[in-house]
Amino acid sequence: MQLSSIPFFRLLFTTMVLLAWSLTLPAQKNLHEKSIVVDTHNDVLSSATLKGLNIEEDLSGKTHSDLERFRRGGIDIQIFSIFCDERFGKGTAFAHALREIDSLDAIVARNPRKMMLVNSPADLRMAVRKKKLGAMKGVEGGHMIEDKMEYLDSLYNRGARYLTLTWNNSTSWASSAWDETYYDRQQPTPIEKKGLNDFGKQVVRRMNELGMMIDLSHVGEQTFNDAIAVSTKPVIVSHSCVYALCPVPRNLKDEQIRAIGKNGGVIFLNFYAGFLDSTYNRNKAAFISKHKPVVDSLLQQKMPDYEIDGYLSNRFPEEAEALRPSMNILLDHLDYIVRMIGVDHVGLGSDFDGIELAPQDLDGVEDMPNITSALLVRGYSRQDIKKILGGNFIRVFKAVSK
């Protein structure tokens, strides 16, 4: 295309954006280095480590994360997700959680100069002071306590500092966003009652007593409301986005966002394209339909949907790349929350290595500084950016730990 054929206003706009970006680079680097950067959700343990990959090696092109890329991304505190899906239940889920915890503990033990475990605000301060990656643990799914309060206590004693009350699958004591959505549509669902039952409310109270953060990502609206009503401490939403901008069951509706603000909690934004871009699921459906024979073969092998998504993205990378939205859409979700309840209630929960596609310019953990640049371009102050990058998490962590 000849330059003269490009409309002048588009050329001018592009030039201005590139100029603004370039001018922020020195400021971004300085600000990012001086900030405490916290990511509240990363799935590399379940997606890579337990499948034979070693995050102590260069895993570029294979994962979103490895130790060197955490360093390059300026991440100070990473909460590693302890995860298993609905295929694990009583007799297997708790044991699987312990194996993942053992795996992370072993990685930290092999890398004492690079990492340390963080179980308290004092540990967090020490990790930052010593310039080590602070490794925290968050259990993604209440099914891993197998309806036993002693298992909750055991996970806390092994370093778990948040529990996501449900994953997509409900427990006997809490209903998930997925199941509540289908319940409302009067479709077959495994849940008998929405929300928390008496045992579920006891779990929330016990988490308050322990100093364990209550994570309301993945939970249904009634479970969300029940947990907020029972908890005496701020809650978190470790990896979710805004329903009004992308209406999927995993995202938060306006009344939920306001409830988090009133509670003093924090919403940490998920980088998954399907939770950010309202057109993504339609485009993804066309992508999947195009490769239906491959999908059918994987379904016959009983591969779960989220693993099929990752497989297709890896097998057809150019087509998958075309599905990725602009990073600006992530900032749109952040702006929405800030306008509604203020900058003290938002942070970053990437879900790296638990998602098949993130926005452009966010290829992995090493790209976290790009968010700092984008926040500067949007006009956020240095003080507010420090809150978003990690300060808001630290506030809640301290409040819950008391």
NUDRENMI-605379 format. One line per 8 residues: number of its first residue (from 0); their letters; for each residue x, y, z of C-alpha. Coordinates in Angstrom, 3 decimals, padded with zeros to 6 digits. Example, Ala and Ser with C-alpha at 12.3 -4.5 7.8 and 13.67 -1.06 7.14 Angstrom:
// residues 2
0> AS> 012.300 -004.500 007.800 | 013.670 -001.060 007.140
//
This chain:
// residues 402
0> MQLSSIPF> 000.000 000.000 000.000 | 001.279 003.463 -000.900 | 001.722 005.832 002.030 | -000.380 008.422 000.284 | -003.337 006.036 000.270 | -003.525 005.953 004.085 | -006.024 008.527 005.400 | -004.173 011.388 007.022
8> FRLLFTTM> -006.009 011.146 010.362 | -005.062 007.471 010.723 | -001.426 008.229 010.029 | -001.471 011.136 012.476 | -003.153 009.057 015.188 | -000.697 006.189 014.762 | 002.250 008.578 014.906 | 000.954 010.218 018.069
16> VLLAWSLT> 000.402 006.849 019.788 | 003.903 005.655 018.867 | 005.406 008.927 020.058 | 003.530 008.786 023.363 | 004.637 005.182 023.841 | 008.291 005.958 023.121 | 008.284 008.903 025.513 | 007.011 006.690 028.342
24> LPAQKNLH> 009.727 004.038 027.989 | 012.333 005.570 030.342 | 009.639 006.534 032.864 | 008.013 003.114 032.551 | 011.242 001.256 033.201 | 012.020 003.355 036.266 | 008.476 003.128 037.655 | 008.163 -000.597 037.028
32> EKSIVVDT> 011.469 -001.287 038.769 | 010.519 000.839 041.774 | 007.047 -000.723 042.125 | 006.221 -003.961 043.925 | 004.650 -006.005 041.127 | 002.214 -008.727 042.178 | 000.404 -011.214 039.922 | -002.310 -013.076 041.821
40> HNDVLSSA> -002.795 -016.027 039.477 | -000.472 -018.164 037.347 | -001.158 -021.790 036.375 | 002.321 -022.883 035.341 | 002.473 -025.571 038.061 | -000.446 -027.551 036.669 | 000.055 -026.695 033.005 | 003.792 -027.315 032.809
48> TLKGLNIE> 005.644 -028.472 035.912 | 003.583 -031.592 036.522 | 003.820 -032.453 032.817 | 007.590 -032.702 032.864 | 008.575 -029.145 031.969 | 011.033 -027.326 034.221 | 010.433 -023.613 034.853 | 014.098 -023.304 035.817
56> EDLSGKTH> 014.831 -023.687 032.087 | 013.981 -021.405 029.161 | 010.432 -022.385 028.203 | 009.873 -019.617 025.646 | 007.444 -020.860 023.015 | 006.176 -023.579 025.344 | 004.727 -021.653 028.278 | 003.962 -018.105 029.358
64> SDLERFRR> 006.315 -018.415 032.328 | 009.726 -019.486 033.578 | 012.067 -018.160 036.250 | 014.141 -015.985 033.930 | 011.053 -014.434 032.374 | 009.593 -013.702 035.825 | 012.798 -011.735 036.472 | 012.631 -009.922 033.128
72> GGIDIQIF> 008.987 -009.050 033.775 | 009.923 -007.398 037.056 | 007.506 -009.582 039.002 | 008.202 -009.430 042.720 | 005.398 -011.631 044.053 | 003.799 -014.432 042.086 | 000.867 -016.420 043.445 | 001.102 -019.875 041.889
80> SIFCDERF> -002.221 -021.619 041.425 | -002.652 -025.014 043.069 | -005.181 -026.510 040.682 | -006.946 -029.629 039.569 | -010.206 -029.855 037.638 | -013.474 -031.689 038.255 | -011.938 -035.033 037.318 | -010.416 -035.025 040.820
88> GKGTAFAH> -012.750 -035.571 043.746 | -012.870 -037.175 047.148 | -009.799 -039.292 047.705 | -007.754 -037.628 044.944 | -008.178 -033.824 044.911 | -006.473 -033.047 048.224 | -003.563 -035.363 047.437 | -003.125 -033.697 044.051
96> ALREIDSL> -003.037 -030.274 045.701 | -000.290 -031.487 048.030 | 001.741 -032.774 045.071 | 001.611 -029.361 043.418 | 002.617 -027.712 046.696 | 005.516 -030.171 046.990 | 006.524 -029.291 043.425 | 006.658 -025.550 044.131
104> DAIVARNP> 008.492 -026.081 047.435 | 011.106 -028.167 045.607 | 011.610 -025.502 042.929 | 012.128 -022.838 045.594 | 014.540 -025.075 047.515 | 016.644 -025.572 044.375 | 016.792 -021.829 043.696 | 017.439 -020.109 047.051
112> RKMMLVNS> 019.223 -017.170 045.416 | 016.331 -016.461 043.065 | 013.192 -017.335 045.028 | 011.713 -017.614 048.482 | 008.377 -018.727 049.883 | 006.074 -015.953 051.076 | 003.540 -016.819 053.759 | 003.166 -013.466 055.533
120> PADLRMAV> 003.445 -009.728 054.875 | 006.839 -009.850 056.651 | 008.012 -012.534 054.188 | 006.787 -010.365 051.333 | 008.829 -007.411 052.533 | 011.891 -009.636 052.883 | 011.508 -011.046 049.364 | 011.316 -007.539 047.920
128> RKKKLGAM> 014.289 -006.357 049.981 | 016.403 -009.346 048.915 | 015.236 -009.007 045.287 | 013.982 -012.563 045.149 | 010.807 -013.802 043.467 | 008.307 -014.211 046.299 | 006.416 -017.441 045.655 | 002.928 -017.669 047.149
136> KGVEGGHM> 000.278 -020.383 046.866 | -003.404 -020.020 046.023 | -005.693 -023.062 045.883 | -008.039 -022.806 042.883 | -011.094 -024.830 043.790 | -012.854 -025.698 047.028 | -013.254 -029.317 045.905 | -009.626 -029.802 047.012
144> IEDKMEYL> -010.624 -029.672 050.673 | -012.948 -032.639 050.022 | -015.598 -031.324 052.462 | -013.139 -031.555 055.373 | -012.243 -028.540 057.481 | -009.014 -030.240 058.565 | -007.925 -030.288 054.903 | -008.472 -026.525 054.726
152> DSLYNRGA> -006.267 -026.133 057.793 | -003.640 -028.428 056.266 | -003.513 -026.415 053.046 | -003.087 -023.223 055.058 | -000.286 -024.823 057.061 | 001.403 -025.791 053.786 | 001.382 -022.140 052.695 | -001.899 -021.680 050.821
160> RYLTLTWN> -002.897 -018.060 051.343 | -006.090 -018.010 049.333 | -008.783 -020.499 048.434 | -010.992 -019.982 045.394 | -014.276 -021.261 046.829 | -015.143 -023.072 043.593 | -013.587 -023.695 040.227 | -016.074 -024.178 037.344
168> NSTSWASS> -017.364 -027.231 039.206 | -019.538 -026.672 042.247 | -018.824 -028.303 045.575 | -021.386 -029.752 047.967 | -021.209 -026.450 049.860 | -020.792 -023.733 047.189 | -022.187 -023.202 043.690 | -020.011 -022.048 040.810
176> AWDETYYD> -020.700 -019.346 038.231 | -020.889 -022.022 035.536 | -023.430 -024.148 037.378 | -025.497 -021.236 038.638 | -025.763 -019.942 035.070 | -027.173 -023.224 033.818 | -029.327 -023.574 036.922 | -030.912 -020.239 036.079
184> RQQPTPIE> -031.591 -021.461 032.552 | -033.309 -024.552 033.980 | -030.828 -026.841 032.296 | -029.415 -029.985 033.893 | -026.993 -029.052 036.635 | -025.222 -030.925 039.435 | -026.197 -028.378 042.083 | -029.219 -028.739 044.336
192> KKGLNDFG> -029.086 -025.258 045.844 | -027.380 -022.028 044.870 | -024.984 -020.258 047.199 | -023.248 -021.368 050.385 | -024.782 -023.919 052.705 | -024.003 -023.990 056.438 | -020.711 -025.799 055.903 | -019.723 -023.287 053.222
200> KQVVRRMN> -020.331 -020.430 055.620 | -018.188 -022.242 058.191 | -015.409 -022.458 055.583 | -015.532 -018.683 055.064 | -015.452 -018.044 058.823 | -012.556 -020.446 059.266 | -010.617 -018.711 056.482 | -011.132 -015.409 058.299
208> ELGMMIDL> -009.782 -017.002 061.486 | -006.750 -018.469 059.738 | -005.887 -015.289 057.837 | -006.558 -016.922 054.461 | -007.869 -014.757 051.636 | -011.308 -015.631 050.259 | -011.160 -015.702 046.452 | -014.461 -015.200 044.638
216> SHVGEQTF> -013.325 -015.819 041.063 | -015.338 -018.657 039.471 | -018.123 -018.558 042.074 | -021.793 -018.034 041.283 | -023.623 -014.810 042.131 | -025.413 -016.315 045.121 | -022.178 -017.811 046.464 | -020.544 -014.416 045.934
224> NDAIAVST> -023.298 -012.639 047.869 | -023.288 -015.190 050.684 | -019.494 -015.051 051.076 | -019.418 -011.249 051.133 | -022.153 -011.252 053.781 | -020.340 -013.764 056.009 | -016.742 -012.540 055.687 | -015.519 -010.025 058.229
232> KPVIVSHS> -012.410 -009.277 056.169 | -011.739 -007.982 052.638 | -012.084 -010.548 049.866 | -010.288 -010.865 046.553 | -011.298 -011.835 043.034 | -008.009 -013.278 041.831 | -008.575 -013.468 038.057 | -011.822 -012.043 036.645
240> CVYALCPV> -013.020 -009.112 034.512 | -016.078 -006.925 033.872 | -019.375 -008.478 032.748 | -020.697 -005.219 031.250 | -017.787 -005.185 028.778 | -017.666 -008.936 028.140 | -020.792 -010.809 029.285 | -019.538 -014.256 030.274
248> PRNLKDEQ> -020.452 -016.042 033.536 | -016.899 -015.732 034.891 | -016.987 -011.935 034.891 | -018.368 -009.590 037.548 | -021.619 -007.686 037.193 | -021.861 -004.073 038.343 | -023.519 -004.910 041.654 | -020.732 -007.387 042.412
256> IRAIGKNG> -018.085 -004.790 041.599 | -019.771 -002.318 043.952 | -019.919 -004.985 046.665 | -016.156 -005.528 046.373 | -015.622 -001.799 046.791 | -017.839 -001.672 049.871 | -016.065 -004.733 051.316 | -012.617 -003.165 050.801
264> GVIFLNFY> -011.515 -005.982 048.524 | -009.671 -006.040 045.196 | -010.492 -007.345 041.704 | -007.438 -008.678 039.867 | -007.902 -008.624 036.111 | -007.609 -011.787 034.040 | -005.662 -011.497 030.758 | -007.722 -014.139 028.926
272> AGFLDSTY> -008.977 -012.784 025.591 | -012.317 -014.552 026.113 | -012.981 -012.607 029.322 | -011.877 -009.272 027.825 | -013.200 -009.109 024.253 | -016.948 -009.535 023.703 | -016.319 -010.653 020.082 | -013.761 -013.301 021.001
280> NRNKAAFI> -016.109 -016.232 021.618 | -017.854 -015.730 018.286 | -014.529 -015.603 016.439 | -013.210 -018.551 018.423 | -016.301 -020.609 017.548 | -015.562 -020.058 013.860 | -011.939 -021.099 014.457 | -013.031 -024.283 016.226
288> SKHKPVVD> -015.632 -025.073 013.564 | -012.958 -024.799 010.883 | -010.968 -027.518 012.664 | -013.910 -029.694 013.698 | -012.279 -033.043 012.728 | -009.341 -032.275 015.032 | -011.670 -031.212 017.846 | -013.829 -034.327 017.459
296> SLLQQKMP> -010.725 -036.497 017.694 | -009.629 -034.767 020.905 | -013.115 -035.094 022.381 | -013.013 -038.826 021.711 | -009.816 -038.884 023.769 | -011.808 -037.208 026.584 | -009.632 -034.094 026.540 | -011.380 -031.278 028.474
304> DYEIDGYL> -012.436 -028.151 026.578 | -009.807 -025.866 028.125 | -007.018 -028.250 027.058 | -008.490 -028.485 023.541 | -008.375 -024.676 023.292 | -004.676 -024.691 024.156 | -003.955 -027.528 021.743 | -005.605 -025.714 018.832
312> SNRFPEEA> -003.751 -022.482 019.607 | -000.418 -024.303 019.578 | -001.183 -026.281 016.424 | -002.527 -023.326 014.416 | -000.574 -020.369 015.834 | -001.132 -017.909 012.971 | -004.906 -018.344 013.105 | -004.863 -018.096 016.895
320> EALRPSMN> -002.775 -014.916 016.744 | -005.469 -013.263 014.641 | -007.955 -013.796 017.493 | -005.947 -011.750 020.005 | -007.435 -008.353 020.951 | -005.468 -005.181 021.615 | -003.978 -004.756 025.066 | -006.081 -001.592 025.308
328> ILLDHLDY> -009.127 -003.739 025.995 | -007.525 -004.907 029.252 | -007.107 -001.267 030.244 | -010.770 -000.639 029.359 | -011.785 -003.180 032.008 | -009.440 -001.556 034.495 | -010.805 001.915 033.721 | -014.366 000.646 034.185
336> IVRMIGVD> -013.649 -000.634 037.692 | -011.688 002.482 038.657 | -014.547 004.749 037.552 | -017.043 002.683 039.530 | -015.248 001.967 042.848 | -011.834 003.646 042.679 | -008.227 002.764 041.996 | -007.784 001.076 045.401
344> HVGLGSDF> -009.765 -001.957 044.255 | -008.068 -003.244 041.106 | -004.913 -005.207 040.288 | -003.484 -007.868 037.965 | -004.238 -011.597 037.999 | -002.936 -012.694 034.615 | -003.992 -016.374 034.535 | -000.869 -016.964 032.426
352> DGIELAPQ> -000.403 -020.632 031.588 | -004.069 -021.188 032.328 | -005.250 -019.413 029.158 | -004.635 -020.086 025.497 | -004.582 -016.462 024.332 | -003.785 -013.130 025.997 | -004.008 -009.678 024.363 | -001.367 -008.440 021.962
360> DLDGVEDM> 001.895 -007.299 023.585 | 001.294 -009.684 026.507 | 002.993 -012.841 025.280 | 004.137 -013.925 028.724 | 005.209 -012.812 032.186 | 008.172 -010.957 030.693 | 005.758 -008.441 029.143 | 004.344 -007.085 032.402
368> PNITSALL> 006.261 -003.777 031.951 | 004.070 -003.110 028.898 | 001.119 -002.656 031.251 | 003.004 000.013 033.189 | 003.682 001.830 029.907 | 000.032 001.601 028.910 | -001.108 002.935 032.289 | 001.219 005.929 031.896
376> VRGYSRQD> -000.169 006.604 028.424 | -003.693 006.514 029.862 | -002.739 009.194 032.366 | -002.610 007.226 035.608 | -000.380 008.790 038.245 | 002.737 007.038 039.529 | 001.071 006.566 042.910 | -002.014 004.961 041.364
384> IKKILGGN> 000.072 002.716 039.123 | 001.966 001.433 042.148 | -001.372 000.554 043.761 | -002.516 -001.312 040.652 | 000.756 -003.189 040.200 | 000.915 -004.472 043.761 | 000.015 -001.994 046.478 | -003.660 -002.963 046.559
392> FIRVFKAV> -002.803 -006.627 047.020 | -000.419 -005.830 049.858 | -003.131 -003.828 051.634 | -005.591 -006.745 051.522 | -002.933 -009.320 052.416 | -002.081 -007.311 055.533 | -005.726 -006.812 056.462 | -006.554 -010.519 056.149
400> SK> -003.397 -011.659 057.913 | -004.150 -009.695 061.109
//
